[in-house]
């Protein structure tokens, strides 16, 4: 990963966008999406990570918990570098909303994702070379207003899969989009609105409290979707 002049501060919140090289697909099927979600959970540690070892370790832990308390150490307690507040996976890019609490946590976390997932992808598809663009985009979130906007923008991104051009032209069928987003599996939105999708991946207390709980999250996103006139304004704030 090339050197970045941008500095990331502890307790800072950042909207991260990581794109496939030349906007190529980075998720070709369901298994790729699952591996990506597994990656943003397992790579969020300052400790070295071997995915196969982690899988075996988690299986062993489940057995030990069934038998009762144990003193085994399977590296189950992660030395987390960031909190993943929300995420959305699109076919050719990833959105993350993360909060750093270790020095260089954002850089190290994104480096692990970039190299770890790329290794999996290249092995699976018998290819070589880069999978992601060299640099990810990182937008610092400055206040609660922007935090709400970024949260909404990230979870609204799959709209492009059923209404291409929505960011420029507005949303033509808000009710259809609302249902699509609530059913979209590859984001944290279901967990925020009371579902049980990938609950262990995200830390939701901060935003859920700000939004007044699951119904507040749903109401805010739905209102934004129905208000076609503010789409450009909101997307600019999410990416500025």
C-alpha positions, 0 to 999 in steps of 0.5 A: 500500500503506497504511503499516505499523507493523510493522518488518522486519529484515535477516536476519529470516524471515517467513511472508507471506500475501497474499489476493485482495480478498474472497477472490476468485480470483487465479489462474483458470487455468494461465497465471495461476499461471505468471505469478505464479511468474514474478513472484515471481522477476522482481520480487525486485530493487531495480532497475526491472522491465519483464516484457517487457524481462526476457523479451527480455533472458533470451532474448538471454542464452541466445543469447550463452551459446551463442556464448560469453562476452560482456560484455553487460549485460542486467540479468541479475544481480538486486539481490535484496531477499529470499530466497524460501525457499518458496512455495505458490499457492492459487486465492485467496491466496499463501503465501511464506516469505522472508528479508529482506537489504535494508532495507525489502526485504519491503515493496518486494518485496510492493509490486512483486508486488501492483502488477505481478501486479494490472496483468497480471490487470486487463489480462487480464480487462478489469477495474479496481480492487484484486486483493489485500487492502490489507495482507498478513499477515506472521508473524516466524519466531522459531526453527528449530522455528517455521521447520520448522512454517511450511515444513510448513504452507505446503506442506500448504495445498493439502490444502484443495483435496481435503479442505475443513475439514482444519484444523478436522477433521483429515486423513481420508486421509493417503496421498491427501493426501501424494501430492496434495502431492507432485504439486502444481505450484504450490509449492516442495515438489517442489524440496525433495523432489528434483524439478525444478519451479521450482528457480531461484525458491527458495533452499533451502540453509537449510531443506534443511540444517535438515531433513537434505535431500530425504528429511528434508523429505519425512519431516517433512511426511509425519509431520505429515500423519499426526499428525492431533492436532497440526494445530490446534497447528501451524497456530496456530504458523504464523500466530501 
